Every structure is written in structure tokens, then in C-alpha cells.
Amino acid sequence: MPILELNHLAKSYGPTTILHDVTLAVEPGNFMVIYGTPSSGKSVLVRLLTGLERPDRGGLILRGQDLTHASAGERNIGYVPQSFALYPHMNVYKNIAYPLTLARLNKREIEPAVQRVAELLGIAELLQRKPDQLSGGQKQRVAIARGLVKNTDLFILDDPLVGLDFKLRERLIDDLKQTQKTLGVTFVYTTSDAVETLMLARTVAVLHEGRIVETGDPLQLYAAPQRAETMKYVGFPQANFVEGKVAQGGRSVETSLFTMPVASNLSAGQTVAVGIRPEHINLAADAPDDAISGRAKVLLREDLGGEEIVYLDVAGRQLTTVLRSDDESQAHVNIDQMVTYWIAPADLIVYADSQRIID
């Protein structure tokens, strides 16, 4: 039985509908990441999950019970907010213990709970310090510990790593994964960061314009996204898209950059979008006989250490590719240099009305 089920949830504010028809099931012990852009409706969904607001339509089943209209206290859900504001007059111990103190637990119950999460997040030696004696990363760990101290089997984490630098986020991602595994609880984690999504999730749900458009294993969603929104957003750098039309006869797609065959019998003149992962645009010399190839101008390079993001101008259209530093087959490039690129047809994914066309 799922620990959490959302059945056709909808929420509007005046004439504006934020969530249209959200349906989702979360299995016990899962690390579910709900990915969505900043305007997708994540914050509203979090408020519905935690009981801070009620849906206009639909239902919420929690641990087998209909708790759609239950208060936040009745749901027994742990909550880690986006903001990590700490009480400056309290030490770390009291900050972490605050939710349990509010719940009127006694000292014998509070102390082991605080010690447990403090040790899990590597802040046990900081318990007597005040917030102004902590670094940014330590403050974030304290805030996360305060959210996780509650004795429950389900936690909602509302984009808790937003605004942190990459290295600090990377360390906290490892902490969160280990903490969830050690506690054996369920995490529902919202974010608009594709890297966090792929690093954290056991299951990904893609929220787009108030709807869950696709759910699944992160590696499967990356390799074979069934929706254009999934391909566009779940990945870094973002996927390239080229608009095209189905040619007469319905067996090929024509774009401004190339023409490609399709096995599906599509309607002539139908508008489609062709998705290309950055790593599938090759600058290596040896191209297969059936490769799509052309010339491009290098606009910009971003060195990320282990890889380099290269922005290309292809006939007035910008495409993004990724070069691995350890791949000797890839050409070293400079800004304003003209290069030859190629793409294997099998790596192109065609979408019509945002739905993948399976060849």
C-alpha cells in the first residue's frame, strides 16, 4: 500500500488554477523527488501535502486513510522548509529540539531524538553553539535536523538546498541520502534543480504547469523520456530542441538543420519537436556513415573540470554540447572556431504535442 496517494488534486486562487489534476502514489521507504520549474506549482502542492491548505478538488490518502481535510497536526508529517531561519537566542540543541518541545515531549524523549539526527548529519559537536557561530552549511544541517527530528515515517522537504553553492549542496545531498536510508523513512522532496533530482531520487515525478506529466526511475526518465518536458528539464545542461514538420508521405521530419527518417506514419505537415541531448552532439572526427552532420561556430565554453559545456551556433540556432575532458576522441575547441559536428539518428527523439513518437 502506498504511504501517500494524491488523487486528482486541484487548487485555484481566484481565476488562476495552479494545480490542475495531480495524481501520484508514493511507496513506503521511497526517496521521491518532485521536480518542477519555479512556476510549476511545487509550493502550493507542499502546502496541500502538509495540511496548510485544502484542495478545491481531489483527495489525499495518507497511510490508507482519507486525510484530505485533516489539519497539519493530524497528518503526522515531518517538514523541512526552504528557509533555514534559526532562533538566534537558542543554541543548536534547542533549535533542533524546538518542534518536540512544542509537542510537550519530556526531556527523556527529546534528548535521544536530537542526538540521533545530530549524529546523522554530522553536527553532534555543535549542539552547544549559537547560530551566529555556525557556517552557512552548518546552519543548513541544523535546519534539516530540526525538520527530521520528528518521530514519523514521512517527511516533506521543500527545496531545502536552494541557494547553496554546488560543493556544499553536493555534501548535503550525500548526507540526505544516507539519512533517509538510515532512518528507513519516506522522503518527498521538491526541487527545481535537475542535478539534485538525478543525484537524490529513487523515483522522479515531473510537475509541469500544475500536472504530473511523467513518473519513473531517474535513469530511465533520462534515457527514454516519454514527455518533451521531461527531456527538456531533467538533465544538465538542458536538452536541445529543434522544431520541424512531417514531410509529405509522413515518413520523414524536416527541420532547419536536417532531415531525418521516421518509421511512424505521421500526418504530413504536422509540427513536431526533435530533442537532442547535449552529449549526443559529437565533435569527434570519426562519424558513422548514417550520421547527421554539419558545420558550427563555437560561441562559448564553460569549463566544469571533468567536462566542458560548449555552445554552438548552427545556422543561426544555438545548440549545446558537452565534451568530457578524458575523451580523447573529442576535439579541443576555441571560441569563434568553426567545427564539424555530428549526431547519430538513433539519438534523436521526436515529440508531437509533447508526447514521444515511438519508432
Beta strands, then each sheet from edge to edge (+ up, - down):
strand 1: 4-13
strand 2: 16-26
strand 3: 31-35
strand 4: 57-62
strand 5: 65-66
strand 6: 78-80
strand 7: 154-158
strand 8: 186-191
strand 9: 203-208
strand 10: 211-216
strand 11: 240-246
strand 12: 252-255
strand 13: 259-261
strand 14: 271-276
strand 15: 292-303
strand 16: 307-314
strand 17: 317-324
strand 18: 338-343
strand 19: 349-352
strand 20: 355-356
sheet 1: 2+ 1- 4+ 5-
sheet 2: 6+ 7+ 8+ 3+ 9+ 10-
sheet 3: 13+ 12- 11+ 14- 19+ 20-
sheet 4: 17+ 16- 15+ 18-
end
